[in-house]
Amino acid sequence: MKTKHLIGITLMVVAMAGCETEKSEQAKQAKWQAEAKVSEADAQTTALGRVPNGTVKESELEKEHGKLIWSFDMATPDSTDITEVNVDAISGKVVSVEKEKPEHEAKEADDEKKDKD
């Protein structure tokens, strides 16, 4: 009986920790949104200008190397590679453009999932 009770409490604590992590992530995103001077739509227009025939597969607001950036993962019809375009969320200037192989993208997604778990 005590084991079931202990397991129940443990599961509840883990679930609560997950909720706190989600709230923390939402608060961080809200703070970054307030700091951004460039909208996601404007940054996306800038990013699309760097990738002819590109389509945005994923976008996010994040901090990289101390800079607040809009990051766009883009696909192009002639390639399986993903082009990642980072646009400074304060100035609106392109910070970087990198091509990534699908395997690299899958590893990044897996690493992010592990970080959240």
C-alpha positions as CSV (number, residue, x, y, z in Angstrom):
1,M,0.0,0.0,0.0
2,K,2.8,2.4,0.9
3,T,4.5,1.7,-2.4
4,K,1.4,2.7,-4.4
5,H,1.1,5.9,-2.4
6,L,4.7,6.7,-2.9
7,I,4.5,6.1,-6.7
8,G,1.4,8.3,-6.8
9,I,3.1,11.1,-5.0
10,T,6.2,10.8,-7.3
11,L,4.1,10.9,-10.4
12,M,2.3,14.0,-9.1
13,V,5.6,15.8,-8.4
14,V,6.9,15.0,-11.8
15,A,3.7,16.2,-13.5
16,M,3.8,19.5,-11.5
17,A,7.5,20.0,-12.4
18,G,6.5,19.6,-16.1
19,C,3.8,22.2,-15.7
20,E,6.3,24.6,-14.1
21,T,8.7,24.1,-16.9
22,E,5.9,24.8,-19.4
23,K,5.0,28.0,-17.5
24,S,8.6,29.1,-17.4
25,E,9.0,28.6,-21.2
26,Q,5.8,30.5,-21.8
27,A,7.0,33.4,-19.6
28,K,10.3,33.4,-21.4
29,Q,8.6,33.5,-24.8
30,A,6.3,36.4,-23.7
31,K,9.3,38.4,-22.4
32,W,11.1,37.9,-25.7
33,Q,8.0,38.8,-27.7
34,A,7.9,42.1,-25.8
35,E,11.6,42.7,-26.5
36,A,11.4,42.0,-30.2
37,K,11.2,45.1,-32.4
38,V,10.7,43.1,-35.6
39,S,7.5,41.1,-36.0
40,E,7.7,37.4,-37.0
41,A,5.9,38.3,-40.3
42,D,8.5,41.0,-41.2
43,A,11.4,38.7,-40.2
44,Q,9.9,35.9,-42.3
45,T,9.7,38.2,-45.3
46,T,13.4,39.0,-44.9
47,A,14.3,35.3,-44.5
48,L,12.3,34.3,-47.6
49,G,14.2,36.9,-49.6
50,R,17.4,34.9,-48.8
51,V,16.0,31.5,-50.0
52,P,14.6,31.6,-53.5
53,N,11.5,29.4,-53.8
54,G,11.7,28.6,-50.0
55,T,8.9,27.7,-47.8
56,V,9.0,28.0,-44.0
57,K,8.7,24.7,-42.3
58,E,9.3,25.9,-38.7
59,S,10.0,29.2,-37.0
60,E,10.8,30.3,-33.5
61,L,11.9,33.2,-31.4
62,E,15.1,32.3,-29.5
63,K,18.3,33.7,-28.0
64,E,21.5,32.6,-29.6
65,H,24.9,33.9,-28.7
66,G,23.2,36.6,-26.6
67,K,21.1,37.9,-29.5
68,L,17.3,37.7,-29.8
69,I,16.6,36.1,-33.2
70,W,13.8,34.8,-35.3
71,S,14.9,31.4,-36.6
72,F,13.3,30.0,-39.8
73,D,13.8,26.5,-41.1
74,M,13.1,26.5,-44.8
75,A,12.7,23.9,-47.5
76,T,13.3,24.3,-51.2
77,P,11.8,22.2,-54.0
78,D,15.2,21.2,-55.4
79,S,16.8,19.9,-52.2
80,T,16.3,17.7,-49.2
81,D,18.5,20.1,-47.2
82,I,17.0,22.6,-44.8
83,T,18.2,26.2,-44.9
84,E,18.1,27.9,-41.5
85,V,17.9,31.7,-41.7
86,N,18.3,33.7,-38.5
87,V,17.0,37.3,-38.5
88,D,17.9,39.7,-35.6
89,A,14.6,40.4,-33.8
90,I,15.8,43.9,-32.9
91,S,17.4,45.2,-36.1
92,G,15.7,43.0,-38.7
93,K,19.0,42.1,-40.3
94,V,20.0,38.6,-41.4
95,V,22.4,37.2,-38.8
96,S,23.2,33.9,-40.5
97,V,22.1,31.5,-43.3
98,E,23.1,27.8,-43.0
99,K,22.3,24.7,-44.9
100,E,21.6,21.6,-42.8
101,K,21.2,18.0,-43.9
102,P,18.0,16.2,-42.9
103,E,20.1,14.0,-40.5
104,H,21.3,17.1,-38.7
105,E,17.8,18.4,-38.4
106,A,16.6,15.1,-37.0
107,K,19.4,15.1,-34.4
108,E,18.5,18.7,-33.4
109,A,14.9,17.8,-32.9
110,D,15.8,14.7,-30.9
111,D,18.2,16.8,-28.7
112,E,15.4,19.4,-28.1
113,K,13.0,16.6,-27.1
114,K,15.4,15.2,-24.6
115,D,16.0,18.7,-23.1
116,K,12.2,19.1,-22.6
117,D,11.9,15.6,-21.0
